[in-house]
Amino acid sequence: MCARCGAPAGGSQPATWTCSVENGVRQYFCDVCARENLRAIEGRLDSAWW
């Protein structure tokens, strides 16, 4: 499940999803959310800042 929008992964995590470790917790973001927040992800901002 996407940590941002809640989109279901449909089984295992798809290869197009982004993985982020924030405060020791692994979170997955769907390709739509990752694309919309690419600069924040590359800047290593926590998802709370998006």
Backbone bond lengths (Angstrom), bond angles and torsions (degrees), N, CA, C in turn:
res aa  C-N    CA-C-N  psi(-1)  N-CA   C-N-CA  omega(-1)  CA-C   N-CA-C  phi
1 M - - - 1.443 - - 1.529 109.10 -
2 C 1.323 116.39 136.90 1.463 121.45 178.98 1.523 109.38 -67.54
3 A 1.333 116.93 130.37 1.455 121.73 -178.96 1.521 112.09 -70.86
4 R 1.314 117.70 -17.25 1.462 121.94 -178.01 1.531 112.71 -93.95
5 C 1.325 117.31 -56.34 1.468 121.16 -173.60 1.526 113.31 -107.29
6 G 1.330 117.82 -12.62 1.450 120.90 178.70 1.520 114.83 84.57
7 A 1.342 117.32 10.95 1.463 120.53 178.87 1.527 109.71 -61.47
8 P 1.334 117.26 135.87 1.469 119.76 179.96 1.526 111.25 -73.79
9 A 1.315 115.49 144.28 1.467 120.84 179.58 1.514 111.33 -83.07
10 G 1.303 118.19 -23.63 1.455 120.84 -179.59 1.516 112.79 72.17
11 G 1.304 117.49 52.26 1.472 121.74 -179.47 1.522 110.03 108.30
12 S 1.321 116.83 -125.65 1.458 119.98 178.23 1.528 110.28 -78.58
13 Q 1.321 116.91 162.53 1.462 121.00 -178.22 1.531 110.47 -66.36
14 P 1.337 117.86 125.97 1.461 120.60 179.17 1.531 111.83 -64.13
15 A 1.319 116.28 151.77 1.468 121.25 -178.07 1.520 112.30 -65.53
16 T 1.332 118.44 -20.09 1.463 121.29 -178.21 1.524 112.95 -85.35
17 W 1.319 117.90 -6.32 1.453 121.02 -179.82 1.526 109.97 -81.78
18 T 1.337 116.01 156.63 1.461 123.05 -179.60 1.523 109.38 -104.31
19 C 1.314 116.11 138.05 1.461 122.12 177.61 1.524 108.53 -107.56
20 S 1.322 116.40 135.45 1.459 121.89 178.76 1.524 108.54 -135.55
21 V 1.326 116.66 139.49 1.460 121.17 175.87 1.522 107.32 -107.60
22 E 1.317 116.14 114.79 1.462 122.42 -179.10 1.515 108.98 -124.33
23 N 1.319 116.02 122.49 1.467 121.91 -178.69 1.519 111.71 54.75
24 G 1.326 116.34 37.65 1.452 122.02 177.68 1.513 114.88 78.72
25 V 1.335 117.84 6.05 1.459 122.13 -178.78 1.528 108.77 -113.26
26 R 1.325 116.85 128.01 1.460 121.94 178.46 1.520 109.53 -81.12
27 Q 1.341 115.78 126.88 1.456 121.37 179.15 1.519 108.91 -125.10
28 Y 1.328 115.98 145.82 1.459 121.57 178.57 1.519 109.30 -115.11
29 F 1.346 115.85 139.55 1.451 122.26 179.50 1.519 109.19 -124.02
30 C 1.341 116.24 135.11 1.461 120.38 -179.09 1.530 109.82 -67.01
31 D 1.323 116.57 165.15 1.455 120.42 -176.70 1.532 112.12 -63.22
32 V 1.324 118.70 -31.22 1.466 121.05 178.79 1.531 110.11 -66.99
33 C 1.319 117.53 -49.77 1.464 121.54 179.38 1.530 111.05 -64.07
34 A 1.317 116.68 -39.85 1.463 120.37 179.57 1.524 110.44 -63.41
35 R 1.339 117.24 -43.05 1.461 120.96 179.35 1.524 111.55 -63.78
36 E 1.318 117.07 -41.91 1.459 121.59 -178.41 1.525 112.59 -67.78
37 N 1.320 117.48 -24.00 1.471 121.85 -175.26 1.521 112.46 -121.71
38 L 1.314 117.36 29.09 1.461 122.27 -174.14 1.527 112.82 -58.11
39 R 1.315 118.16 -44.74 1.473 120.44 -179.07 1.527 111.74 -62.55
40 A 1.322 117.22 -40.79 1.456 120.78 178.89 1.522 110.64 -66.14
41 I 1.328 116.68 -38.70 1.467 120.98 179.06 1.525 109.81 -65.99
42 E 1.326 117.08 -47.23 1.464 120.44 179.60 1.522 111.56 -65.14
43 G 1.326 117.37 -30.45 1.458 121.75 177.60 1.518 112.60 -80.57
44 R 1.335 116.16 2.18 1.460 123.48 178.96 1.519 113.01 60.64
45 L 1.341 117.11 32.20 1.452 120.51 175.27 1.529 108.83 -80.97
46 D 1.315 116.58 139.90 1.466 120.43 175.30 1.515 109.53 -61.71
47 S 1.309 117.40 152.00 1.458 121.68 -178.12 1.527 111.98 -61.02
48 A 1.328 119.10 -20.15 1.457 121.40 176.75 1.524 110.95 -63.04
49 W 1.342 117.68 -26.86 1.470 122.30 -179.70 1.521 112.26 -79.34
50 W 1.324 118.39 -19.58 1.465 120.69 -177.60 1.487 109.39 -69.16
